[in-house]
Amino acid sequence: MRYDAVVIGGGSAGYVVASVLARNGIRTAVVEKKAFGGVCVNSGCIPSIFLSDISFLSSRLQEIGYYKGLNVSVSPGEFFKKRDEVVQYLSEAGRKLVEDAGAEVYMGEAIIEDKGKVSVDGKTLEYDKLFLATGSVPLPPKYPGIDRAISEDEAVNLRSVPSSMVVIGGGFAGVEIAQIYARLGAKVSLLTRSRILKEYAEDVRSVIAEALDWDGVEVRENVEVREVKDERVVTNKGIFEGEVVVYATGRSPAFPKGMERLELISSENGICVNRRMETSNPKVYAVGDVVNKRKKVAHTAMLEGIVAGLNALGAREEVDYLHVPQVIYTDPQVGIVGDFNLAVKTEKFPLSATSRATVSGFREGYVKLGVDENGKVVYGEVVSNVAEEIVNAISLAIRTGMTVKDLAMTAFVHPSLSEAIVNAARSFYNLDVDRFRRMKND
Ligand SMILES: Cc1cc2nc3c(=O)[nH]c(=O)nc-3n(C[C@H](O)[C@H](O)[C@H](O)COP(=O)(O)OP(=O)(O)OC[C@H]3O[C@@H](n4cnc5c(N)ncnc54)[C@H](O)[C@@H]3O)c2cc1C
């Protein structure tokens, strides 16, 4: 079969690029070897956020119950079933969306063959343009006995809550998994080689460390794991017992078989591309987690899909990575956007000084803004139970090159938690009149 475009991978990047191409009349085939939606839908964002919502609710109910003298307990069986239904619904929706756009779907593993050809289960697909959207896979650490442990992808798909769990790895996935299962009733130890969330700002680390401590997670930093033996993790800081042992120690790009035939430039972290998502081979684009880049998240993968699709149609669009936010789905959530290293001055405004926080009772958290020497907003940090929503407004400010002065002169809805953004901006000009002056450095 001959196609104008063949897309390998039906995850966040693949379904978007295939849809953009097919909607524009390009004869497109998408090849997916497991399930549409990829990691995000099947073993990442969606099951993880589903469980995080449940653990949030169960912890709030228990807290309220405690103050009212009630013993509230949550039975997990039903919600695991519901999680699977949500995952299945969204995975099927991914396939239907690309078909609705007009692309043809092949289920099976795509192998790169000689010039301009891909094979899937004995069928040959010929292409003018090839789009690699094959994503990433968990990278197990090289400790003896690690095959007894499960990956982060498997951890969000457990079918019951274990009595105890050891999580190895203190990045965003490790802390999310540790908090979720601790709140659902497991005794959790979180082990990390250096510090938890080592790439994040000190304020963020201390908020999350406090939250994990409150939820009873035993966080041990500077730990060297020596081996995993049955239900025990042997380390330089002692032995940690876990009915389930999870590793969340990083991922590696999932290069398709035969990729060497394309003669692409790549590294251990992925395929090298420019901001137009072009590889070193003029017939090949790469998008999503398989690309060599820092922020490997679903919304970047989707934006890259749009950019690559438009460029294949003749445009010259580029991905702007600076404005891409990232959220850690703990409670409280943390949203980060921009680059702290570009900021010459920062201001922080506490949510507790907004009326909305006082009304809702969710008073924990803050918004921090960073500006460059021209007064442009280049960094945002949000801690809140809804950081996922608040951070998007800062992302927009960065994307449009807004100055902090413009932001300070903007009216956001009152009462709302997002008002903390304009108040943080007003703090640069001594206009943060919603808080007492003595609270300035809180
Ligand atoms: C626990 C966890 C939580 C996460 N939470 C978030 C979050 O909250 N928000 C967020 O933005 N991101 C989150 N992420 C990251 C997000 O899941 C990824 O960035 C996103 O899935 C990348 O999309 P992708 O399309 O590049 O790759 P993938 O989702 O990995 O999709 C690649 C697809 O290609 C298929 N494939 C691979 N090789 C072949 C082949 N040879 N032939 C045919 N098909 C092939 C795979 O089966 C897969 O379906 C999370 C990840 C994890 C692990």
The ligand as a MOL file (V3000), in Angstrom:
LIG
                    3D

  0  0  0     0  0            999 V3000
M  V30 BEGIN CTAB
M  V30 COUNTS 53 58 0 0 0
M  V30 BEGIN ATOM
M  V30 1 C 3.2330 7.4630 35.4360 0
M  V30 2 C 3.2500 8.5670 34.3990 0
M  V30 3 C 2.4810 9.7040 34.5890 0
M  V30 4 C 2.4680 10.7000 33.6180 0
M  V30 5 N 1.7010 11.8070 33.8430 0
M  V30 6 C 1.6830 12.7910 32.9340 0
M  V30 7 C 0.8320 13.9110 33.1080 0
M  V30 8 O 0.1010 14.0100 34.0990 0
M  V30 9 N 0.8190 14.8750 32.1620 0
M  V30 10 C 1.6210 14.7990 31.0330 0
M  V30 11 O 1.5650 15.6970 30.2060 0
M  V30 12 N 2.4230 13.7370 30.8240 0
M  V30 13 C 2.4760 12.7310 31.7340 0
M  V30 14 N 3.2730 11.6450 31.5180 0
M  V30 15 C 4.1040 11.6120 30.2910 0
M  V30 16 C 3.2700 11.2510 29.0500 0
M  V30 17 O 2.6320 10.0250 29.2830 0
M  V30 18 C 4.1630 11.1650 27.8130 0
M  V30 19 O 4.8790 12.3630 27.6590 0
M  V30 20 C 3.3390 10.9280 26.5550 0
M  V30 21 O 2.6500 9.7190 26.6530 0
M  V30 22 C 4.2510 10.9080 25.3200 0
M  V30 23 O 3.4620 10.6420 24.1790 0
M  V30 24 P 4.1040 9.9630 22.8820 0
M  V30 25 O 3.0070 9.8820 21.8780 0
M  V30 26 O 5.3530 10.6320 22.5140 0
M  V30 27 O 4.5440 8.5020 23.3310 0
M  V30 28 P 3.7120 7.2920 23.9150 0
M  V30 29 O 2.5780 7.7320 24.7080 0
M  V30 30 O 4.7280 6.3860 24.5410 0
M  V30 31 O 3.1080 6.5790 22.6200 0
M  V30 32 C 3.9250 5.8910 21.7200 0
M  V30 33 C 3.0750 4.8270 21.0480 0
M  V30 34 O 3.8290 4.2220 20.0050 0
M  V30 35 C 3.5670 2.8180 20.0080 0
M  V30 36 N 4.7380 2.1810 19.3700 0
M  V30 37 C 6.0280 2.1860 19.7980 0
M  V30 38 N 6.8030 1.5400 18.8990 0
M  V30 39 C 5.9900 1.1110 17.9120 0
M  V30 40 C 6.2190 0.3840 16.7140 0
M  V30 41 N 7.4360 -0.0120 16.3330 0
M  V30 42 N 5.1490 0.0860 15.9410 0
M  V30 43 C 3.8990 0.4940 16.2690 0
M  V30 44 N 3.6310 1.2140 17.4010 0
M  V30 45 C 4.6680 1.5140 18.1910 0
M  V30 46 C 3.4170 2.4790 21.4840 0
M  V30 47 O 2.7080 1.2790 21.6480 0
M  V30 48 C 2.6790 3.6980 21.9920 0
M  V30 49 O 1.2770 3.5170 21.9400 0
M  V30 50 C 3.2700 10.5900 32.4400 0
M  V30 51 C 4.0410 9.4420 32.2400 0
M  V30 52 C 4.0240 8.4390 33.2080 0
M  V30 53 C 4.8470 7.2110 32.9550 0
M  V30 END ATOM
M  V30 BEGIN BOND
M  V30 1 1 1 2
M  V30 2 1 2 3
M  V30 3 2 2 52
M  V30 4 2 3 4
M  V30 5 1 4 5
M  V30 6 1 4 50
M  V30 7 2 5 6
M  V30 8 1 6 7
M  V30 9 1 6 13
M  V30 10 2 7 8
M  V30 11 1 7 9
M  V30 12 1 9 10
M  V30 13 2 10 11
M  V30 14 1 10 12
M  V30 15 2 12 13
M  V30 16 1 13 14
M  V30 17 1 14 15
M  V30 18 1 14 50
M  V30 19 1 15 16
M  V30 20 1 16 17
M  V30 21 1 16 18
M  V30 22 1 18 19
M  V30 23 1 18 20
M  V30 24 1 20 21
M  V30 25 1 20 22
M  V30 26 1 22 23
M  V30 27 1 23 24
M  V30 28 2 24 25
M  V30 29 1 24 26
M  V30 30 1 24 27
M  V30 31 1 27 28
M  V30 32 2 28 29
M  V30 33 1 28 30
M  V30 34 1 28 31
M  V30 35 1 31 32
M  V30 36 1 32 33
M  V30 37 1 33 34
M  V30 38 1 33 48
M  V30 39 1 34 35
M  V30 40 1 35 36
M  V30 41 1 35 46
M  V30 42 1 36 37
M  V30 43 1 36 45
M  V30 44 2 37 38
M  V30 45 1 38 39
M  V30 46 1 39 40
M  V30 47 2 39 45
M  V30 48 1 40 41
M  V30 49 2 40 42
M  V30 50 1 42 43
M  V30 51 2 43 44
M  V30 52 1 44 45
M  V30 53 1 46 47
M  V30 54 1 46 48
M  V30 55 1 48 49
M  V30 56 2 50 51
M  V30 57 1 51 52
M  V30 58 1 52 53
M  V30 END BOND
M  V30 END CTAB
M  END
